[in-house]
Amino acid sequence: MRAIDAGLLVCDECHQLSPIDTEVEKQFCPRCGGRVHARRPNSLLQTWALLITSAILYIPANMLPIMQVSSLGKGQADTIMSGVIELVNYGMYPIAAVVFIASILVPTFKLVGIGLLLYSVQRRQPMSARQRMWMYRFIEWIGRWSMLDIFVIAILVTVVKFGALASIEPGWGAVAFASVVILTMLAALTFDPRLIWDNTDTDDNDE
């Protein structure tokens, strides 16, 4: 049974349960004072907007150089994929695998996963609510690993500073990639997982 079926609202801030008060237009949590809603207002619209924006930025994030490496006056610009290929050529297979998974597979999975969640909720696709919740939790969990490339570049930019001998500068691809990561994290936060259970009548038989 859902909380709303029992006449209760859940606070998004402190998770306090409050009885629904039909006599007031705006209801606030008695514990923390935060605004409580049966469902987050415009959750699907906000999540779609963030997802589409991140999908658009994902193209320049992979096409533009993520960093510029200069050594003895010669510079080389690397995208995420070309950087993975260079690591493979140098025999650094574990590092190449980590960068490929964190910077290519994880953002792609997040974009596709959030898109599938939104589509399945809106179109009432035949997908188990438990499967959707598992996907949602997994998307939230892997989101933190998407910033690996940005952390590495930030460390390299700070450490590798030898004037004209060698230097590393971040490229516009890093800016686009960081934006993709932040936007997908916000998309996961704005999506209200309670919507998964609102349109899943067939899952009642699984209880």
LINNORGI-V820152 format. One record per backbone hydrogen bond with DSSP energy under -0.5 kcal/mol. NH is the residue of the N-H (numbers start at 1). CO is the residue of the C=O. E is the energy in kcal/mol with one decimal. If there is no record, write none. Layout:
NH|CO|E  NH|CO|E
This chain:
6|2|-1.0  6|3|-0.7  7|4|-1.2  8|3|-2.4  9|18|-3.0  11|16|-1.9  15|11|-1.5  18|9|-2.5  20|7|-2.5  22|20|-0.8  24|21|-1.0  27|36|-0.5  29|34|-3.3  33|29|-1.3  36|27|-2.4  43|40|-1.4  46|42|-2.5  47|43|-2.3  48|44|-2.6  49|45|-2.2  50|46|-2.3  51|47|-2.6  52|48|-2.8  53|49|-2.0  54|50|-2.3  55|51|-2.2  56|52|-2.1  57|53|-2.1  58|54|-1.3  59|55|-0.6  59|56|-1.0  60|56|-0.7  61|57|-1.8  62|58|-1.0  62|59|-0.8  63|59|-1.7  64|60|-2.6  66|78|-3.0  67|78|-1.4  68|169|-3.3  69|67|-0.5  69|76|-2.9  70|68|-0.6  70|167|-3.0  71|74|-3.1  72|165|-3.0  73|164|-0.8  74|71|-1.7  76|69|-2.4  78|67|-2.3  83|79|-2.1  84|80|-1.7  85|81|-2.3  86|82|-2.3  87|83|-2.1  88|84|-2.0  89|85|-2.4  90|86|-1.7  91|88|-1.5  92|87|-2.6  93|91|-1.5  96|92|-2.4  97|93|-2.5  98|94|-2.2  99|95|-2.6  100|96|-2.4  101|97|-2.5  102|98|-2.8  103|99|-2.6  104|100|-1.9  105|100|-1.9  106|101|-2.8  108|104|-1.6  109|105|-2.9  110|106|-2.4  111|107|-2.5  112|108|-2.6  113|109|-3.2  114|110|-2.6  115|111|-1.9  116|112|-2.5  117|113|-2.2  118|114|-2.5  119|115|-2.5  120|116|-2.8  121|117|-2.2  122|118|-2.4  123|119|-2.8  124|120|-0.7  125|120|-1.4  127|125|-2.6  132|128|-2.0  133|129|-2.5  134|130|-2.4  135|131|-2.2  136|132|-2.6  137|133|-2.6  138|134|-2.2  139|135|-2.3  140|136|-2.1  141|137|-2.2  142|138|-2.5  143|139|-1.0  144|141|-0.7  145|142|-1.3  146|143|-1.1  147|144|-0.7  148|145|-1.3  151|147|-2.3  152|148|-2.4  153|149|-2.5  154|150|-2.4  155|151|-2.2  156|152|-2.6  157|153|-3.0  158|154|-1.6  159|155|-2.6  160|156|-2.8  161|159|-1.6  162|166|-2.7  165|162|-2.0  167|70|-2.4  168|160|-0.9  169|68|-2.5  171|66|-2.0  173|65|-2.5  174|65|-0.6  174|171|-0.9  175|171|-1.0  176|172|-2.3  177|173|-2.6  178|174|-2.5  179|175|-2.0  180|176|-2.1  181|177|-2.3  182|178|-2.4  183|179|-2.7  184|180|-2.4  185|181|-1.9  186|182|-2.2  187|183|-2.3  188|184|-2.0  189|185|-1.5  190|186|-2.5  191|187|-1.4  193|191|-0.8  195|192|-1.9  196|193|-1.3  197|193|-0.5  197|194|-0.7  198|194|-0.8  199|195|-0.9  200|197|-0.8  203|200|-0.6  204|201|-1.3  205|202|-1.1  206|203|-1.5  207|204|-0.8
